[in-house]
């Protein structure tokens, strides 16, 4: 539905003085940058590969050409990110023993597995399997799926998404989490981490296309490859084995243990749920090729003219999925053209516009992150080792997966209700003659699935521009045309070989998004405003902890007209 700017919004975000028409991004430049990054020469841009060796110099060249200054370590353009890469080899054994019989599981058709632990083999011998509902411990919501169960050395089997995702209006759990909107508890990343904290040797999520937000083809697209940053001594180790199992595999496991999957899912939606001993054990024996590598974030800046210690950051990820098994056409490179070469192109165009205009009052930082597809690793490493203070960062704007299907009538908000950054987006969209639509696929949990999340966790207000969040209202064809593009892309090309650049791309919609983000950043970069989190956001308390660092520039001050 359409979101109208209210009188309150108009009062809180006063209109700026009349100014010349805003500069526009160049779609030809965007297309050429995306074409280059998605070309076979860059080999799918996997971290630590020959693809990265091509990507980093190219991005530095583009940052320089845009007019940026280096913002990396030691006066350079990059930040080193020490990582490990693991490649699970063909397993010699994958099987479940239950009721006296062993059932082999086909990899990657029945079960998908990987590891992000620094190991050269995954060897699990008859580890007991325990079904732990949704695998969530949320004391603030009165929720505990574990009920004190001992998971040390065991395999945690859990459902995807949140307990209220499939709840009906009459169920007590309805609305306890996010309803159809996934919370971080619903993400597989959280579930793996929680299982590790509880001593599990492995964690398996039951796949459900609607609940996960993507089909099995996306689950298995990494082809056994895993990445992690190098963990410091004493850090919590990840589970030895992480992965997914098909829903029918989970149903068979439960059936042989005397349970029905549908009934168990209903039970798991209640606070009274208790973990279920599946009376089964998992055995896996698979080699792992372990590689230690150094990947790189690329960073540029425009130093502010009046408030250089206050920053607005833009980001996008440079990595894609590299080279994998051949598809039906024999293609092996997953070029990541829309995801996220096109997003990087939009960000670089924003940088060029800023550099070509008057110097902003606040510093602008532009970052191309590594290993987003491997768990937001590049941005998370930066957030742990920031080169600009997080407490003086006004906002982060992230480009991730733009659409190439033509101009649109609306702008989609990801994670609606989080912060005042949504008000800035609404104002910028209105100036373009567009209206605001909440994401219509909130079950995909996109607010927790892109690099902006690394900043949100540190209290920085964020905006994510991501075409996967919902079907746009297309100028040509309306919402049905937007849904057709979105369904086709997510079902067929997301993380696949067909996410490739094409000369037939219509980038007018992507340019609208880039122009909108430029307008928002320009507004923030030349004001004394500090956008706030909504009081109901889980990140408001984090931001409040550093409020003293921003006391000299109160968020209550009005913006200055230009």
C-alpha positions in Angstrom: 0.0 0.0 0.0 1.1 3.5 -0.5 2.8 5.4 2.3 2.0 9.1 2.5 4.2 11.7 4.1 2.3 13.1 7.0 2.4 16.6 8.5 4.6 15.2 11.3 7.1 14.0 8.7 7.1 17.3 6.9 7.7 19.1 10.2 10.5 16.7 11.3 12.2 16.8 7.9 11.9 20.4 6.6 12.1 21.0 2.9 15.5 22.3 1.7 15.8 25.6 -0.1 15.3 25.7 -3.8 18.4 24.5 -5.6 19.4 23.5 -9.2 18.3 20.2 -10.5 20.2 17.3 -8.8 22.9 15.6 -10.9 22.0 12.2 -12.2 23.9 8.9 -12.4 25.1 7.8 -15.8 23.4 4.5 -16.8 26.1 3.8 -19.4 28.8 4.0 -16.8 26.8 1.7 -14.5 26.3 -0.8 -17.3 29.9 -0.8 -18.3 31.2 -1.3 -14.7 28.7 -4.1 -14.1 29.6 -5.7 -17.5 33.3 -5.6 -16.6 32.9 -7.1 -13.1 30.6 -9.8 -14.4 32.8 -10.8 -17.3 34.5 -14.2 -17.5 37.8 -12.5 -17.0 36.8 -11.9 -13.3 35.9 -15.6 -12.8 32.9 -14.9 -10.6 34.9 -12.8 -8.1 35.4 -15.4 -5.3 37.6 -14.2 -2.4 41.2 -15.4 -2.4 41.1 -16.5 -6.1 42.4 -15.2 -9.4 39.1 -13.4 -9.6 39.9 -11.3 -6.6 43.3 -10.5 -8.1 41.5 -8.9 -11.0 38.7 -7.3 -9.0 40.7 -5.3 -6.4 42.9 -3.4 -8.9 39.8 -2.7 -11.1 37.9 -1.3 -8.1 40.8 0.9 -7.0 41.0 2.2 -10.6 37.3 3.0 -10.5 37.5 4.6 -7.1 40.4 6.8 -8.4 38.5 7.7 -11.6 35.5 8.7 -9.5 37.6 11.2 -7.6 37.9 9.4 -4.3 40.8 9.5 -1.9 42.2 6.3 -0.4 40.6 5.3 2.9 42.1 2.0 3.7 44.9 0.9 6.0 48.2 2.7 6.1 47.1 5.4 3.6 46.1 2.8 1.0 42.9 1.7 -0.7 42.4 -1.6 1.1 41.8 -3.3 4.4 43.2 -6.8 4.8 40.8 -9.4 5.9 42.5 -12.6 7.1 40.3 -15.6 6.2 40.1 -19.3 5.8 38.4 -21.0 2.8 37.2 -24.5 3.1 36.1 -26.8 0.3 34.2 -30.0 1.4 35.2 -32.9 -0.8 33.0 -35.7 -1.9 31.9 -37.5 1.3 32.8 -41.2 1.6 30.0 -41.6 4.1 26.8 -39.7 4.9 24.2 -41.7 6.6 21.6 -41.8 9.4 21.3 -44.9 11.6 17.8 -45.2 13.1 15.7 -48.2 14.3 18.6 -50.5 13.6 19.0 -49.5 10.0 21.4 -47.1 8.2 19.9 -44.8 5.5 22.4 -43.1 3.2 21.8 -39.5 2.4 22.6 -38.1 -1.0 24.9 -35.1 -1.1 23.9 -32.4 -2.1 20.3 -33.6 -3.0 19.1 -34.8 0.4 21.5 -33.0 2.5 23.7 -29.9 1.9 26.9 -29.6 4.1 29.8 -27.3 4.6 32.2 -26.3 7.3 33.7 -23.0 8.3 36.0 -24.4 10.9 39.7 -24.6 10.3 39.9 -28.3 9.7 41.1 -30.7 7.0 38.4 -33.3 7.5 34.8 -33.6 8.8 34.6 -36.8 10.7 31.4 -37.4 12.7 30.8 -40.9 14.0 27.3 -41.8 15.2 26.5 -38.4 16.7 23.0 -38.4 18.4 20.5 -36.3 16.6 18.1 -34.0 18.5 15.2 -32.0 17.0 15.2 -28.6 18.7 12.2 -26.9 17.1 13.2 -23.5 15.7 16.6 -23.6 17.6 15.8 -20.3 19.3 16.6 -18.9 22.8 15.0 -15.5 23.1 14.6 -14.6 26.8 13.2 -11.2 26.0 10.3 -12.8 24.1 9.8 -15.6 26.7 11.0 -18.2 24.3 13.4 -21.2 24.8 13.4 -24.1 22.4 16.2 -25.9 24.2 14.8 -26.4 27.7 18.2 -27.3 29.0 18.9 -30.1 26.6 22.6 -31.2 26.5 23.8 -30.8 22.9 27.5 -31.4 23.4 28.7 -33.7 20.6 25.2 -33.9 19.2 23.5 -32.8 15.9 20.9 -30.1 16.3 18.1 -30.4 13.7 15.9 -27.3 13.5 13.2 -25.5 11.5 13.9 -22.5 9.4 12.5 -19.0 10.1 10.6 -18.0 13.3 8.0 -19.8 15.4 5.2 -17.5 14.4 6.0 -17.6 10.6 3.2 -20.1 9.9 1.1 -19.3 12.9 -2.6 -18.5 12.5 -4.3 -15.5 14.2 -5.6 -17.6 17.0 -2.3 -19.1 18.1 -0.6 -17.6 21.2 2.7 -17.3 19.3 1.2 -15.1 16.6 3.1 -11.8 16.5 5.6 -12.9 19.2 8.4 -12.6 16.7 7.9 -10.9 13.4 5.0 -12.8 11.9 5.7 -13.0 8.2 8.6 -10.7 8.7 11.7 -12.8 9.6 13.7 -11.7 12.6 17.4 -12.5 13.1 16.3 -15.5 15.1 14.9 -17.0 11.9 18.2 -16.8 10.0 20.3 -19.9 9.6 23.4 -17.9 10.7 21.8 -17.4 14.1 20.8 -21.0 14.4 24.3 -22.3 13.6 25.8 -19.9 16.1 23.3 -20.9 18.8 24.0 -24.6 18.2 27.7 -23.9 18.5 27.3 -22.0 21.8 25.5 -25.0 23.2 28.2 -27.5 22.2 26.7 -29.1 19.2 29.0 -30.8 16.7 26.7 -30.2 13.8 23.6 -28.1 12.9 21.1 -28.9 10.2 18.2 -26.6 9.1 15.1 -28.2 7.6 14.6 -26.6 4.2 11.3 -25.0 3.3 11.2 -22.8 0.2 8.7 -20.4 1.6 10.3 -20.2 5.1 13.8 -19.8 3.7 12.8 -17.4 1.0 14.7 -19.4 -1.7 14.7 -22.8 -3.3 17.1 -25.7 -2.8 19.1 -24.6 -5.8 20.2 -21.6 -3.8 21.0 -23.7 -0.7 23.5 -25.8 -2.6 24.9 -23.1 -4.8 28.1 -22.7 -2.7 28.9 -26.3 -3.7 30.5 -27.2 -0.4 32.6 -24.1 -0.1 32.8 -22.2 3.1 34.6 -19.1 4.4 35.3 -17.6 7.8 37.5 -14.9 9.2 40.5 -16.1 11.2 39.2 -16.3 14.7 41.3 -15.0 17.6 42.5 -17.4 20.3 39.8 -18.4 22.7 37.0 -17.4 20.4 33.8 -19.6 20.1 34.4 -22.2 17.4 31.7 -22.9 14.9 30.0 -26.2 14.6 32.1 -28.8 12.8 29.4 -29.3 10.2 26.6 -27.0 9.2 24.0 -27.5 6.5 20.4 -28.1 5.4 18.3 -31.2 4.9 15.3 -31.5 2.6 11.9 -31.4 4.3 11.1 -35.0 3.3 14.3 -36.2 4.9 13.3 -34.5 8.1 9.8 -36.0 7.9 11.2 -39.5 7.5 13.5 -39.0 10.5 10.6 -37.9 12.7 8.3 -40.6 11.4 10.8 -43.4 12.3 11.1 -41.8 15.7 7.3 -42.0 16.1 6.4 -38.4 15.2 4.6 -36.5 12.4 6.3 -33.5 10.9 3.2 -31.4 10.6 2.2 -32.1 14.2 5.7 -31.4 15.4 5.8 -28.1 13.6 2.5 -27.1 15.4 4.0 -28.1 18.7 7.2 -26.2 18.0 5.0 -23.0 17.7 4.2 -23.3 21.4 6.3 -22.2 24.4 5.7 -25.7 25.8 7.8 -27.4 23.1 10.5 -29.7 24.3 13.4 -31.1 22.3 12.8 -34.5 20.7 15.4 -37.3 20.7 15.2 -38.6 17.2 16.7 -41.9 18.3 19.0 -41.5 15.4 22.7 -40.9 14.8 24.6 -39.1 12.0 27.8 -40.3 10.5 29.8 -38.2 8.1 33.3 -38.7 6.7 34.4 -36.0 4.2 37.7 -34.5 3.3 38.2 -30.7 3.5 40.6 -28.6 1.5 41.7 -25.9 3.9 43.2 -22.7 2.5 44.4 -19.7 4.5 44.2 -16.4 2.6 44.1 -12.7 2.9 41.2 -11.0 1.1 40.5 -7.3 0.9 37.9 -4.6 1.5 38.3 -1.6 -0.8 37.7 1.8 0.7 37.7 5.4 -0.6 36.6 8.7 0.9 35.8 12.3 0.4 36.8 14.2 3.4 34.2 16.6 4.8 34.8 20.3 4.6 33.4 21.2 8.1 32.9 18.0 10.1 35.5 15.5 8.8 35.1 13.2 11.8 31.4 12.6 11.1 30.8 10.1 8.3 28.1 8.8 6.0 29.1 5.4 4.5 28.1 3.7 1.3 28.7 0.1 0.7 28.2 -2.9 -1.6 29.9 -6.3 -1.9 32.3 -7.1 -4.7 32.3 -10.9 -4.3 30.1 -13.5 -6.1 30.2 -17.3 -6.2 33.2 -17.9 -8.4 33.4 -21.1 -10.4 31.2 -24.1 -9.7 29.8 -27.2 -11.3 28.6 -26.8 -14.9 25.0 -26.0 -15.5 22.8 -27.4 -18.3 24.5 -25.1 -20.8 28.0 -26.0 -19.6 28.5 -22.6 -17.9 30.6 -22.8 -14.7 31.1 -19.1 -13.8 28.6 -17.5 -11.5 29.2 -13.8 -12.5 27.0 -12.0 -9.9 26.0 -9.3 -12.4 22.9 -7.9 -10.6 24.2 -9.3 -7.3 26.2 -7.2 -6.8 28.2 -5.8 -9.7 25.3 -3.5 -10.5 25.1 -2.4 -6.9 28.8 -1.5 -6.9 28.3 0.4 -10.2 25.5 2.4 -8.6 27.8 3.2 -5.5 30.7 4.2 -7.7 28.4 6.5 -9.7 27.3 8.1 -6.4 30.9 8.6 -5.5 31.6 10.3 -8.9 28.6 12.7 -8.4 29.8 13.7 -4.9 33.3 14.2 -6.1 32.2 16.3 -9.0 30.1 18.6 -6.8 30.7 20.9 -3.8 32.7 19.2 -1.1 30.2 17.8 1.5 30.4 19.1 5.0 30.7 15.6 6.5 33.0 12.8 5.3 31.7 10.3 2.8 33.2 6.8 2.9 32.7 4.3 0.0 33.4 0.6 0.6 33.4 -2.5 -1.6 33.2 -5.5 0.8 34.6 -8.9 0.4 32.9 -12.2 1.3 29.3 -10.9 1.7 28.0 -14.1 0.1 30.0 -16.1 2.7 28.3 -14.6 5.7 28.9 -10.8 5.6 32.5 -11.5 6.5 34.2 -8.4 5.0 31.8 -5.9 6.5 31.7 -7.7 9.8 35.5 -7.7 10.0 35.5 -4.0 9.2 32.9 -3.4 12.0 35.2 -5.2 14.4 38.2 -3.3 13.1 36.7 0.1 12.0 38.8 2.7 10.2 36.3 5.4 11.1 34.5 5.5 14.5 31.1 3.8 14.5 29.8 6.3 17.1 30.4 9.2 14.7 28.9 7.4 11.7 25.7 9.2 10.8 24.3 6.4 8.6 25.1 3.5 6.3 23.5 3.1 2.9 24.0 -0.3 1.2 23.5 -1.3 -2.4 22.8 -5.0 -2.9 21.1 -6.5 -6.0 19.5 -3.9 -8.2 17.0 -4.8 -10.9 17.4 -4.3 -14.6 13.8 -4.5 -15.7 13.0 -0.8 -16.2 11.6 2.2 -14.3 9.4 1.8 -11.3 6.7 3.8 -9.5 7.6 2.9 -6.0 10.5 2.5 -3.6 10.7 -0.6 -1.4 11.6 -0.3 2.3 13.5 -3.2 3.7 12.9 -3.8 7.4 10.1 -1.2 7.8 9.8 0.3 11.3 13.5 0.3 12.2 14.7 3.9 11.9 14.2 7.4 10.7 16.2 6.6 7.6 12.9 5.4 6.2 11.6 9.0 6.5 14.6 10.2 4.4 13.9 7.5 1.9 10.2 8.5 1.7 11.2 12.1 1.1 13.7 11.3 -1.6 11.3 8.9 -3.3 8.5 11.5 -3.3 10.9 14.0 -4.9 11.2 11.5 -7.7 7.4 11.1 -8.0 7.5 7.7 -6.4 5.7 6.3 -3.4 6.9 3.9 -0.7 6.0 0.2 -0.4 6.9 -2.0 2.5 8.8 -5.1 1.4 6.3 -7.7 0.2 8.5 -10.7 1.0 9.5 -10.0 4.6 9.8 -13.7 5.2 13.1 -13.6 3.4 14.7 -11.7 6.3 16.7 -9.4 4.0 17.3 -6.8 6.7 19.6 -9.4 8.3 21.2 -10.6 5.0 23.3 -7.8 3.6 26.3 -5.8 4.7 24.4 -3.0 6.3 23.5 -5.4 9.1 27.1 -5.3 10.3 26.6 -1.6 10.9 23.2 -1.9 12.4 24.5 -4.3 15.0 26.9 -1.5 16.1 24.0 1.0 16.3 24.5 2.8 13.0 21.1 3.7 11.3 21.0 1.9 7.9 19.2 1.7 4.6 19.3 -1.3 2.3 18.5 -1.1 -1.4 17.7 -4.6 -2.5 15.5 -5.6 -5.4 14.8 -9.0 -3.8 12.7 -7.4 -1.1 9.6 -7.2 -3.1 7.9 -6.8 -6.5 8.2 -3.3 -7.7 5.3 -1.4 -9.3 6.8 -1.2 -12.8 6.0 1.7 -15.0 5.4 -0.9 -17.7 3.2 -3.7 -16.4 2.7 -2.6 -12.8 3.1 -5.0 -9.9 2.5 -8.2 -11.9 5.5 -7.3 -14.1 7.6 -6.7 -11.0 6.5 -10.0 -9.5 7.3 -11.8 -12.8 10.9 -10.4 -12.8 11.4 -11.1 -9.1 10.1 -14.6 -9.3 12.1 -15.4 -12.4 15.3 -14.0 -10.9 15.1 -15.6 -7.5 14.0 -19.0 -8.9 16.4 -19.2 -11.8 19.4 -16.8 -11.5 20.0 -15.9 -7.9 23.5 -17.1 -7.2 23.5 -19.0 -10.4 25.4 -18.8 -13.7 22.6 -16.9 -15.4 23.0 -13.8 -13.2 24.9 -12.3 -16.1 25.2 -8.9 -17.7 23.2 -8.3 -20.9 23.2 -5.4 -23.4 19.4 -5.6 -23.2 19.3 -4.5 -19.5 17.0 -1.5 -18.9 18.7 0.3 -16.1 16.3 3.2 -15.6 14.9 1.6 -12.4 18.4 0.9 -11.1 19.3 4.6 -11.8 16.2 5.7 -9.9 17.6 3.8 -6.9 21.1 5.2 -7.3 19.8 8.8 -7.6 17.6 8.3 -4.5 20.5 7.1 -2.4 22.6 10.0 -3.7 19.9 12.5 -2.6 19.7 10.9 0.9 23.4 10.9 1.4 23.7 14.5 0.1 21.1 15.6 2.5 22.8 14.0 5.5 26.3 15.0 4.4 25.3 18.7 4.5 23.2 18.8 7.7 23.6 18.5 11.5 21.0 15.8 11.6 21.6 12.4 13.3 18.9 9.9 12.2 17.5 7.9 15.1 16.3 4.3 15.5 12.7 3.8 16.3 12.2 3.1 20.1 10.9 -0.4 19.2 14.1 -1.3 17.3 16.5 -3.8 18.9 19.4 -1.5 17.8 18.1 1.7 19.6 19.8 0.6 22.9 23.1 0.0 21.1 23.1 3.5 19.6 22.2 5.1 22.9 25.3 3.7 24.5 27.5 6.1 22.3 25.2 9.1 22.5 27.8 11.2 24.3 30.1 11.1 21.3 27.4 12.9 19.3 26.3 15.4 22.0 27.9 18.3 20.1 25.5 17.7 17.2 22.1 17.1 18.7 19.7 15.0 16.6 17.0 17.5 17.5 18.6 20.3 15.5 16.9 21.0 12.2 18.7 20.6 8.9 20.2 23.6 7.3 18.8 24.6 3.9 21.0 24.8 0.9 
